[in-house]
Amino acid sequence: MRKRELVWIIISAMLLYLLAEGRVTAKQDGLYSEYETMTTIIDRVLDSYVEEVEPKRLFYGAYDGMLATLDPYSSFLPPQDKEDLEVDTVGQFGGVGIEITVDERKVLTVETPLEGTPAFFAGVRPGDKIVEIEGESTRADPSKTRYEILRDAVKKLRGPKGTKVRFRVFHVDTRNYEDITITRDIIKVNSIVSRKMVDEDAGIGYIRLSKFQQKTAGELDKTVKELLDRGMKSLIVDLRFNPGGLLDTSVEVSNRFIEKGKIVSTRGRTAKSERVFKAKPGLAYDDFPLAVLISPRSASASEIFAGCVQDHKRGIIIGERSFGKGSVQTVIPLEGGRSAIKLTTAKYYTPSGRCIHRTPEATEKGEWGIHPDIEVKISFQETLDLIDSWRKEHLIQTPPKDGEEAKDPETDEKAEKKDEPPKSNRDQMDDLLGPAGAQDAGKTGEDARKGPFVDRQLEAAVSVLKGVMLDRTRLGK
C-alpha cells in the first residue's frame, strides 16, 4: 500500500471518529474543510516533495507546529523526548547545568545556570545567548520551531559524565562572544543551595531554594530544625532565580508556613482543571517572622509560594516583580504512552484570587506576577555580581573530590575558558536581540556600585526582620 493511501486512511478514520463523538460537525465554521486542507497538503508533500518523506515525520511536525502556536509551554513530545521531561523533575542527569529557553527571535537563551554545576562555575550568565554548540549554529535551520531548537540543544549539551562540550555564548552585558568548554558531570539539582545564619546576634536565618523538587519539603524541614537549634528567631527564604518546579511541592512548602486556609487554586475551561489546594493542619512551623526574596526570574512554583505568603500576610515579600509564569501544563499520553502532548490546561490563582500569569501581550503596567511588598531594584551589574558571589561561596564550601585539588574562587571558574572572540558588531546584535535590545546591550546600570559587592536586597530583608522582631518584643509576643 502506498504511503499516501495510508495517510488518507489514517486521517479519514480520525475524522470519522471525531464526527461520531460529536466533536466535528459541518456547522463548525469550516473546521471540516481545514482537515481537508491538511490532508491535501500532506498528500502533495508525499507525492511531489523533492525527496521521499516518512509520513510520521509530517504528522509529528504538524503536531509540534500546532501546539507551538498556543503558548511557549505547550508542546508535542515524541518518544525520544519523554525521558528528558521525566528526568527534569527527579533532579539528576548528565550535562552542564543550565536552564535554557528560546526567545521570540528563536535565539537559544540561558535562563539561569544551575547552582553548583559546571556551567555555574564556568561563569555562564543569565541572559547569555548560545549561538553555537560544537561549532554548529543553533540557528542554522530557520524552519525549526522554538521547541525543536530547544530539544536539539538539550540533546547536545547533555551527555556522559567526563565528556566535554564546547559552545559559544554572546554576553548581552559586555556585547562580547565567548567560547566556553565544559566537562559534563552528573547534575544533581539540590533544592537548598545555601543555609546559614546571616545575623547571629539577631538570630536571622537564611535559606536559598534553587528549585521545587520531590524531596524539597523534607530537606526544608531538616534545615529549619538545624537553624532553630542554632538560635534562629526569624527566617529569610531566598527564591531569586528559582524557576519553579513541581506544583505539589510548592503546596507542601507553603504548608510549612501556613497553618490553615487556601494555598493555591487552578482554573481552566473544564471542571476537571479546577482544583483547590488547602493547608493541612499540624504541618506548619512556629510563627517566626519571615521574609521572602524574589526576582524577575522567580517563576511558577516560586510565585505560588510567594503569593500564598503574601495573601495570608505570613511574611514580607522583598525584591522585584516575579516572572509571571502562572499556567498549568498537563502531560497527556499518546500512542499507548510512547509519545505525549504537554498542554496548558489551567492557570494558577493565589488565595485572594489573583492570576499571576503573564500573557504574550501583557505590558509592564499589567497585573501579572508577584509584586513585592518592599521593592528593591538592582542593576544588571549587581545581578551579575550577586551570581558571582554565590559562585564564590560554592567554591569555598565545596570540598574537593578524591584526587582533586581545592578550588580557588578567584581563578578556578575561568580554568576551561578560551580567549574571547572579538566584540560583536551592530548587525550581529540586531540579529540576536532586535534593534531595541541591541541598544540596551552592554548597559550594566548607571547605579553600578563601586567597591565590594553588597547584596542590597538581602540587607533590606535583614533590616525588615529586625524591625519586626523589635515590634514583637515591644508588644510582648
Secondary structure, DSSP 8 states (H G I E B T S, - for coil): --HHHHHHHHHHHHHHHHHHTTS--TTSTTHHHHHHHHHHHHHHHHHHSSS---HHHHHHHHHHHHHHTT-TT-EEE-HHHHHHHHHHHHTEEEE--EEEEE-TTS-EEEEEE-TTSHHHHHT--TT-EEEEETTEETTS-TTS-HHHHHHHHHHHH---TT-EEEEEEEETTTTEEEEEEEE-EEEE--SEEEEEEEETTTTEEEEEE--B-TTHHHHHHHHHHHHHHTT--EEEEE-TT---B-HHHHHHHHHTT-SSSEEEEEE-SSGGG-EEEE--TT-------EEEEE-TT--THHHHHHHHHHHTT-SEEEES------EEEEEEEEGGGTEEEEEEEEEEE-TT--B----TT--TTSS-S---SEE----HHHHHHHHHHHHHHHHHHS---TT-----TTTGGGTTB-----B--HHHHHHHHHHHHHHHTT---TT---SS---HHHHHHHHHHHHHHHHHHHTT-
